[in-house]
Protein backbone atom coordinates (compact mmCIF):
# COMPACT_ATOMS: atom_id res chain seq x y z
CA UNK A 1 0.00 0.00 0.00
CA UNK A 2 1.28 3.47 -0.83
CA UNK A 3 0.13 6.92 0.29
CA UNK A 4 0.51 10.04 -1.85
CA UNK A 5 0.83 13.68 -0.79
CA UNK A 6 1.61 12.98 2.86
CA UNK A 7 4.05 14.36 5.40
CA UNK A 8 5.88 12.18 7.88
CA UNK A 9 7.03 12.68 11.44
CA UNK A 10 10.67 11.60 11.49
CA UNK A 11 10.75 10.71 15.18
CA UNK A 12 9.49 7.17 15.78
CA UNK A 13 6.90 6.23 18.38
CA UNK A 14 8.74 3.61 20.44
CA UNK A 15 6.94 1.44 23.01
CA UNK A 16 7.88 -1.48 25.25
CA UNK A 17 11.66 -1.02 24.95
CA UNK A 18 11.53 -1.00 21.16
CA UNK A 19 9.32 -4.08 20.80
CA UNK A 20 6.61 -1.92 19.15
CA UNK A 21 7.64 0.91 16.82
CA UNK A 22 5.58 3.15 14.53
CA UNK A 23 5.89 6.28 12.41
CA UNK A 24 3.18 8.88 11.93
CA UNK A 25 2.04 10.06 8.52
CA UNK A 26 -0.06 13.21 8.11
CA UNK A 27 -2.57 13.76 5.31
CA UNK A 28 -3.62 17.04 3.64
CA UNK A 29 -7.08 16.78 5.28
CA UNK A 30 -5.35 16.80 8.75
CA UNK A 31 -6.05 13.11 9.36
CA UNK A 32 -3.22 10.85 10.44
CA UNK A 33 -2.20 7.21 10.45
CA UNK A 34 0.63 5.32 12.01
CA UNK A 35 2.59 2.58 10.26
CA UNK A 36 4.28 0.17 12.57
CA UNK A 37 5.60 -3.19 13.56
CA UNK A 38 5.20 -5.36 16.60
CA UNK A 39 7.75 -7.97 17.64
CA UNK A 40 6.75 -11.19 19.39
CA UNK A 41 5.23 -10.64 22.81
CA UNK A 42 2.04 -9.30 24.39
CA UNK A 43 1.30 -5.58 24.77
CA UNK A 44 -1.60 -3.48 26.07
CA UNK A 45 -2.53 -0.13 24.50
CA UNK A 46 -5.09 2.43 25.60
CA UNK A 47 -7.00 4.52 23.08
CA UNK A 48 -8.21 8.10 23.19
CA UNK A 49 -9.66 8.16 19.66
CA UNK A 50 -11.34 5.20 17.99
CA UNK A 51 -8.87 3.23 15.86
CA UNK A 52 -8.90 0.82 12.96
CA UNK A 53 -5.91 -1.52 12.90
CA UNK A 54 -5.17 -3.09 9.51
CA UNK A 55 -2.72 -5.98 9.61
CA UNK A 56 -0.43 -5.76 6.57
CA UNK A 57 2.01 -8.58 7.34
CA UNK A 58 2.28 -11.35 9.92
CA UNK A 59 -0.42 -12.24 12.42
CA UNK A 60 -1.63 -11.39 15.92
CA UNK A 61 -4.19 -12.19 18.59
CA UNK A 62 -6.27 -9.35 20.04
CA UNK A 63 -8.43 -9.00 23.14
CA UNK A 64 -10.44 -5.79 23.34
CA UNK A 65 -10.86 -4.24 26.78
CA UNK A 66 -13.98 -5.59 28.47
CA UNK A 67 -13.83 -8.88 26.55
CA UNK A 68 -12.20 -12.16 27.48
CA UNK A 69 -12.05 -13.93 24.12
CA UNK A 70 -9.11 -13.32 21.79
CA UNK A 71 -9.53 -13.07 18.04
CA UNK A 72 -6.91 -13.88 15.42
CA UNK A 73 -5.97 -11.43 12.68
CA UNK A 74 -3.64 -12.09 9.74
CA UNK A 75 -2.41 -9.96 6.86
CA UNK A 76 -5.36 -8.48 4.99
CA UNK A 77 -7.66 -8.33 8.03
CA UNK A 78 -8.53 -5.50 10.41
CA UNK A 79 -10.16 -4.74 13.74
CA UNK A 80 -11.57 -1.61 15.36
CA UNK A 81 -11.11 -0.33 18.88
CA UNK A 82 -13.56 2.14 20.46
CA UNK A 83 -12.44 5.52 21.77
CA UNK A 84 -11.42 5.72 25.44
CA UNK A 85 -10.84 1.98 25.55
CA UNK A 86 -7.93 -0.32 24.85
CA UNK A 87 -6.72 -3.68 23.64
CA UNK A 88 -4.08 -6.30 24.24
CA UNK A 89 -2.24 -7.43 21.12
CA UNK A 90 -0.06 -10.55 21.09
CA UNK A 91 2.35 -11.74 18.42
CA UNK A 92 3.43 -15.35 18.76
CA UNK A 93 6.38 -15.32 16.38
CA UNK A 94 7.98 -13.12 13.79
CA UNK A 95 6.85 -9.55 13.27
CA UNK A 96 3.33 -8.21 12.78
CA UNK A 97 3.08 -5.03 10.66
CA UNK A 98 0.09 -2.70 10.73
CA UNK A 99 -1.53 0.56 9.65
CA UNK A 100 -3.47 2.33 12.38
CA UNK A 101 -6.14 4.80 11.26
CA UNK A 102 -7.59 7.20 13.80
CA UNK A 103 -11.36 7.35 13.36
CA UNK A 104 -13.59 10.29 14.18
N, C-alpha and C positions, 0 to 999 in steps of 0.2 A: 504494500500500500504506500502511496506517495501523497504528499500534501503540497499544494502550490501556494505561493504568496503568503508565506508564514514567517514569523520571527521566532527565534529560539532564545531561551535563557541558557547561557553557557554554563552556569553553575548547576551541578547535578543535585538532585534531591537524594540524599543518602540516608538509609534507615538500617537499623539492626546491624551495625558494624559493617556496612557495605554488602550485606546479603540481599538487600533490595535497593535498586538504584533506578531513578527515572530522570528524564529531562522534560522540561515544559516547552510546548510550542504554543504560540499566540497567533490567532487568526484576525483578519481585518475587521470582523464583526465584534471583536473584543471577547470572543469565546476562547477557551483554552483546552488543551488536552495534555496528558503526560504519556510519554512512551518509556516503557521500562522493562526491567527484567528482575526475576525473582529466583534466587538460588534455592537449592533444596533446604527444607526446614518448614517451620510453621510460624506465622506472623499474624498479629491482630492489628487492624487499622480502624480508626474512627473516621466518620464522615461528617462534614458540615453540610456540604451540598450533596444532592443526589448524584450518583455516579453510575456510569455504564462501563463495565470492564470487558473489553474484547480480547480474547486470548488469540495471539497471532502465531505462537510457536510453543511447543511443549504441552504440558497438562498440569492441572491443579485440582485440589479439592477445596470447597468453600462451605463454610457455615456462617450464615447471616446471624447477626445478633438477635436473640430472642427465639432462635430455632435450635434444635438439637441434631437434626439430620444433615449430613454433608452431601453435597452434590458435586459430581465430577464435571470438569470442563476441559475440553481439548481445543487445539487450534481450530479456528473457524466458529467457535461458540462464544457466547457472552452471557453475563449476568448483570443485574442491576441491584444497587444498594440504595435504600432510602436515605434522605437527608437526616442529619442528627442521629445517626445509627452507627453501625460498624460491621465488620466481618473478619473472620479468621480464614486465611488462605494458606494452604499447605502444598508444598511441592515435594513429591517423593524422591525424584531423581532428576538429574539434568537441570536445565534452566527453563523457566516458563517466561515467555515474553508477552507483553500486553500493551494495549492502548486504553487509557482511561479518559473518558469524556465526562465533563462536568455538566449535569443536566440542570435545567432551570424549572 
